[in-house]
């Protein structure tokens, strides 16, 4: 027969309550963490499902575009026809000094009107 040595200790009621409270809070935190982990697993599965659906939709769209492009007739242009290069338009902007002079004139006119 195996005998166990038992040891009894006395704990102050305040310490007992604090310790018991800490244990219960820790258990509650663990349960909340487990709940969040479960939610993460569910969201991960949903994310994977959405990725699969998106991939399927994109592949269907691309195959549709390919089939449409196959049906579009292609025109053959003679080699003598070349693309015209777009003309390079240069916008002329007034210089900074001209802008400042014009601003000064406008401000003077505004002062005349307001006085």
C-alpha positions in Angstrom: 0.0 0.0 0.0 1.3 3.4 -1.0 1.0 6.2 1.5 0.7 9.8 0.5 2.1 12.6 2.6 -0.5 15.3 2.8 0.4 18.8 3.7 -2.1 21.4 4.8 -1.3 25.1 4.7 -3.3 28.1 5.7 -4.0 31.0 3.3 -5.3 34.3 4.2 -8.9 34.9 2.8 -7.7 38.0 0.8 -4.9 36.0 -0.9 -7.3 33.2 -1.6 -9.8 35.5 -3.3 -7.1 37.3 -5.3 -5.5 34.0 -6.4 -8.9 32.5 -7.3 -9.8 35.7 -9.2 -6.6 35.5 -11.1 -7.2 31.9 -12.0 -10.7 32.7 -13.2 -9.5 35.7 -15.2 -6.8 33.5 -16.8 -9.4 30.8 -17.7 -11.7 33.5 -19.2 -8.8 34.9 -21.3 -7.9 31.4 -22.5 -11.5 30.8 -23.6 -11.6 34.2 -25.4 -8.3 33.3 -27.2 -9.8 29.9 -28.2 -12.9 31.6 -29.5 -10.7 34.1 -31.6 -8.7 31.2 -32.9 -11.8 29.4 -34.0 -13.0 32.7 -35.7 -9.6 32.9 -37.5 -9.9 29.4 -38.8 -13.4 30.1 -40.1 -12.2 33.4 -41.7 -9.2 31.6 -43.2 -11.4 29.0 -44.8 -13.7 31.7 -46.2 -10.7 33.6 -47.5 -9.5 30.5 -49.3 -13.0 29.9 -50.8 -13.1 33.5 -52.0 -9.7 33.1 -53.6 -10.8 30.0 -55.4 -13.9 31.7 -56.6 -12.0 34.7 -57.8 -9.5 32.5 -59.6 -12.3 30.7 -61.3 -14.0 33.9 -62.3 -10.8 35.4 -63.6 -10.0 32.3 -65.7 -13.5 32.3 -67.1 -13.2 36.0 -67.9 -9.8 35.4 -69.6 -11.1 32.5 -71.6 -14.1 34.6 -72.7 -11.8 37.4 -73.8 -9.7 34.9 -75.7 -12.7 33.5 -77.5 -13.9 37.0 -78.4 -10.5 37.9 -79.7 -10.5 34.8 -81.9 -13.8 35.8 -83.4 -12.7 39.4 -84.2 -11.4 39.5 -87.7 -7.8 40.8 -88.2 -7.0 43.2 -90.9 -3.9 43.0 -92.9 -2.3 46.3 -93.6 0.2 46.7 -96.4 3.8 47.2 -95.4 3.9 50.6 -97.1 1.4 52.0 -94.6 3.2 53.2 -91.5 1.9 54.6 -88.3 2.0 58.4 -88.1 3.8 59.5 -85.0 1.7 61.8 -82.9 2.8 65.4 -83.2 4.5 66.6 -80.1 2.6 69.7 -78.9 4.5 72.1 -76.7 2.4 74.0 -74.4 3.6 77.5 -73.9 3.2 78.7 -70.3 3.8 82.3 -69.2 7.0 82.9 -67.3 7.1 83.4 -63.6 7.9 87.2 -64.0 4.9 87.7 -66.3 2.6 85.9 -63.9 3.8 88.0 -61.0 3.4 91.2 -63.0 -0.2 90.2 -63.9 -0.9 89.4 -60.3 0.3 92.8 -59.2 -2.0 94.5 -61.8 -5.0 92.4 -60.7 -4.4 93.3 -57.0 -4.1 97.0 -57.9 -7.4 96.9 -59.8 -9.0 95.1 -56.8 -7.8 97.8 -54.5 -9.2 100.5 -56.7 -12.6 98.7 -56.8 -12.7 98.2 -53.1 -11.7 101.8 -52.2 
